[in-house]
Amino acid sequence: MAELKCAVENCMYNNSDCCCKGDIMVGGMRACTCDDTCCESFREQKADRMTNATEHPCRTISIDCEAVKCVYNTNYKCYADHVDIKGCGANDCRETACATFKER
């Protein structure tokens, strides 16, 4: 499991830069740069919707990853010690990215 820092403040799972979802999926099967990736687990926080209050924010999280060209990817799992997800102001998962992505 990786230590996750999520800068996507308007994701419904974000709580103090930590994720309340429990696990995430990073997309980007053909990614060659971090901007070719995305957090497919992103869900926009709506004004009428509460944050996922049944889960507590975790600093470490399991990350499934489709970015097979990343040095941290082994069998569709992320093995980086620390992962940063970026996407300030994102409205869609395609506006997020795994800033930790590093091409093989």
N, C-alpha and C positions, 0 to 999 in steps of 0.2 A: 504494500500500500504506500501511496505517495503522500507527502505533506502537500496540501492544496491551498493555494491562495487564489481566490476568485475576485476579480475586480469588476465583475458584471453586477453592479449594485441593484439593477432593476430586474434581476432574475428572482422568481418566487422562492427559490431554494437558498438564496444568499442571505447569510446572517453574519454581519461583522467580518466580511471577506472569507467566511467559511461556508461550506455546503451542508445543507440539511437533508439532501436527497439520500445519502448513503453510498451511492456509486454513480459514476457518470460515464457517458459514452462520448469519446472524441472521434469526430468524423474527419475524413480526408484521405480516402483510399489512394488518390494520385498525388497527394501533397508533396511539394518540393520545398515549400517555405511555410513558416508558421501561419501566414495569411491564407494558405490553402486548407487550413484545418478549421474546425468549429466544435463547439460544445453542443452536441445534439440533444443533450438533456436540458438545455436552456428552455425556460418557460417564462414569458414576460409577466412581471408583477402587475396586476391590474388593480386599479383603485378600489374596486368592489370585492377583491379577493384577498383573503388573508394569507400570510406566509404559511408554509407547511408546518404547522405548530406541533404535529405529532412526532417530529424528528428534532433532534438536537444538533446544533452545528458541530462538525467534526473537523479537526485539523488534518487528519489522515483519512484517505478515502481510496476505494478500489476504482481503478480507471480502466475501462475497456477502450481499446483504441484501434481504429481502422487505418491509421497513418503508418502503413507498413514500411515506408522508407525512413522512418524515424529511428535513430540509434537506440532509443529507449523502448521500442516496441519489440516484444517477443511473443509470438503466437497470439496477437491481438490483445495483449495486456501491456500496460505501461509499467516500466520498472525504474522510472526516474525517482530519485529521492525526494525531489521537490518539483511541483508543477504549478505554473502560473497560467490562469485563464484570463484573457483580456477581452474587452468589449464594452467599454463605457458607453452608456446610452443605447445599447442594443435593443432592437425591437423584434429581432428574428435570430435564430441560431447562426445563420450565415454571417451575422455581424459580430460574432465572437470568434476567438482563436486561441489555440494552445501556444502561448508564448515560449514554452519550453521546447517545442519541436526543434529537432536538429537532424538534418538530412544525413544519411549514411554516406 
